[in-house]
Amino acid sequence: MKKISFTFLIASLFCMVFAAIYEDFSHQVYSGYMIFAFIIPLVGGALPFLMLALLGRRFPGRAAVNLYNSGIAALTVGSIMRGVLEIYGTTNGLTDVYWLAGGAFAAAGILLYIVEGERRTNVV
Protein backbone atom coordinates (compact mmCIF):
# COMPACT_ATOMS: atom_id res chain seq x y z
CA MET A 1 0.00 0.00 0.00
CA LYS A 2 2.93 2.32 0.64
CA LYS A 3 4.09 1.73 -2.95
CA ILE A 4 0.66 2.70 -4.29
CA SER A 5 0.65 5.80 -2.07
CA PHE A 6 4.09 6.76 -3.36
CA THR A 7 2.90 6.30 -6.95
CA PHE A 8 -0.04 8.64 -6.32
CA LEU A 9 2.31 11.18 -4.72
CA ILE A 10 4.44 11.09 -7.88
CA ALA A 11 1.27 11.53 -9.97
CA SER A 12 0.30 14.56 -7.85
CA LEU A 13 3.74 16.05 -8.31
CA PHE A 14 3.52 15.46 -12.06
CA CYS A 15 0.13 17.22 -12.16
CA MET A 16 1.58 20.21 -10.29
CA VAL A 17 4.55 20.50 -12.65
CA PHE A 18 2.38 19.95 -15.73
CA ALA A 19 -0.08 22.65 -14.64
CA ALA A 20 2.72 25.11 -13.87
CA ILE A 21 4.39 24.59 -17.23
CA TYR A 22 1.13 24.59 -19.18
CA GLU A 23 -0.10 27.77 -17.54
CA ASP A 24 3.26 29.43 -18.00
CA PHE A 25 2.67 29.20 -21.75
CA SER A 26 -1.03 30.06 -21.59
CA HIS A 27 -0.58 33.86 -21.79
CA GLN A 28 -1.83 34.61 -18.26
CA VAL A 29 -5.00 32.52 -18.66
CA TYR A 30 -5.64 30.21 -15.72
CA SER A 31 -8.05 27.42 -14.88
CA GLY A 32 -8.97 26.12 -11.45
CA TYR A 33 -9.42 22.65 -12.92
CA MET A 34 -5.81 22.69 -14.10
CA ILE A 35 -4.35 24.30 -10.99
CA PHE A 36 -6.06 21.93 -8.55
CA ALA A 37 -5.85 18.70 -10.59
CA PHE A 38 -3.08 17.52 -8.26
CA ILE A 39 -5.54 17.27 -5.37
CA ILE A 40 -7.40 14.32 -6.91
CA PRO A 41 -4.48 11.83 -6.86
CA LEU A 42 -3.23 13.28 -3.59
CA VAL A 43 -6.45 13.15 -1.56
CA GLY A 44 -8.22 10.44 -3.54
CA GLY A 45 -5.23 8.19 -4.13
CA ALA A 46 -2.27 8.64 -1.80
CA LEU A 47 -4.19 9.50 1.35
CA PRO A 48 -6.61 6.53 1.45
CA PHE A 49 -3.90 3.95 0.75
CA LEU A 50 -1.52 5.57 3.22
CA MET A 51 -4.25 5.56 5.87
CA LEU A 52 -4.98 1.87 5.20
CA ALA A 53 -1.28 1.10 5.59
CA LEU A 54 -0.86 3.14 8.77
CA LEU A 55 -4.01 1.76 10.38
CA GLY A 56 -3.01 -1.80 9.52
CA ARG A 57 -6.15 -2.51 7.51
CA ARG A 58 -6.29 -5.32 5.03
CA PHE A 59 -5.08 -4.71 1.51
CA PRO A 60 -7.87 -4.51 -1.09
CA GLY A 61 -8.03 -7.21 -3.75
CA ARG A 62 -6.50 -6.61 -7.15
CA ALA A 63 -9.86 -5.97 -8.84
CA ALA A 64 -10.87 -3.39 -6.23
CA VAL A 65 -7.51 -1.61 -6.50
CA ASN A 66 -7.64 -1.58 -10.30
CA LEU A 67 -11.18 -0.19 -10.37
CA TYR A 68 -10.39 2.47 -7.79
CA ASN A 69 -7.12 3.49 -9.47
CA SER A 70 -8.89 3.72 -12.83
CA GLY A 71 -11.48 6.00 -11.27
CA ILE A 72 -8.86 8.31 -9.77
CA ALA A 73 -6.99 8.38 -13.09
CA ALA A 74 -10.15 9.25 -15.01
CA LEU A 75 -11.04 12.02 -12.58
CA THR A 76 -7.52 13.47 -12.80
CA VAL A 77 -7.41 13.36 -16.59
CA GLY A 78 -10.92 14.85 -16.72
CA SER A 79 -9.82 17.75 -14.55
CA ILE A 80 -6.77 18.39 -16.71
CA MET A 81 -8.82 18.18 -19.91
CA ARG A 82 -11.42 20.59 -18.55
CA GLY A 83 -8.59 22.93 -17.57
CA VAL A 84 -7.01 22.73 -21.03
CA LEU A 85 -10.34 23.55 -22.66
CA GLU A 86 -10.98 26.46 -20.26
CA ILE A 87 -7.55 27.89 -20.96
CA TYR A 88 -8.17 27.51 -24.68
CA GLY A 89 -11.44 29.40 -24.22
CA THR A 90 -13.99 26.78 -25.13
CA THR A 91 -16.16 24.16 -23.48
CA ASN A 92 -17.17 20.64 -24.37
CA GLY A 93 -19.87 18.54 -22.78
CA LEU A 94 -17.92 15.37 -23.50
CA THR A 95 -15.58 16.12 -20.61
CA ASP A 96 -18.45 15.22 -18.29
CA VAL A 97 -17.87 11.58 -19.27
CA TYR A 98 -14.59 11.68 -17.34
CA TRP A 99 -16.42 12.68 -14.16
CA LEU A 100 -19.11 10.05 -14.60
CA ALA A 101 -16.74 7.22 -15.49
CA GLY A 102 -14.22 8.21 -12.82
CA GLY A 103 -16.87 8.40 -10.12
CA ALA A 104 -18.38 5.08 -11.23
CA PHE A 105 -15.03 3.27 -11.26
CA ALA A 106 -13.96 4.69 -7.89
CA ALA A 107 -17.34 3.84 -6.33
CA ALA A 108 -17.18 0.32 -7.80
CA GLY A 109 -13.70 -0.16 -6.34
CA ILE A 110 -14.83 0.98 -2.90
CA LEU A 111 -17.94 -1.19 -3.08
CA LEU A 112 -15.88 -4.22 -4.12
CA TYR A 113 -13.48 -3.58 -1.21
CA ILE A 114 -16.42 -3.54 1.20
CA VAL A 115 -17.98 -6.68 -0.32
CA GLU A 116 -14.63 -8.51 -0.15
CA GLY A 117 -14.42 -7.61 3.52
CA GLU A 118 -17.92 -8.95 4.15
CA ARG A 119 -17.06 -12.23 2.42
CA ARG A 120 -13.90 -12.66 4.48
CA THR A 121 -15.80 -11.85 7.68
CA ASN A 122 -18.57 -14.36 6.91
CA VAL A 123 -16.14 -17.14 5.93
CA VAL A 124 -14.14 -17.04 9.16
Sequence and secondary structure as in RCSB ss.txt:
>XXXX:A:sequence
MKKISFTFLIASLFCMVFAAIYEDFSHQVYSGYMIFAFIIPLVGGALPFLMLALLGRRFPGRAAVNLYNSGIAAL
TVGSIMRGVLEIYGTTNGLTDVYWLAGGAFAAAGILLYIVEGERRTNVV
>XXXX:A:secstr
 HHHHHHHHHHHHHHHHHHHHHHHTTTT   HHHHTTTHHHIIIIIHHHHHHHHHT     HHHHHHHHHHHHHH
HHHHHHHHHHHHHT   GGGHHHHHHHHHHHHHHHHHHHHHHHHHHHH 
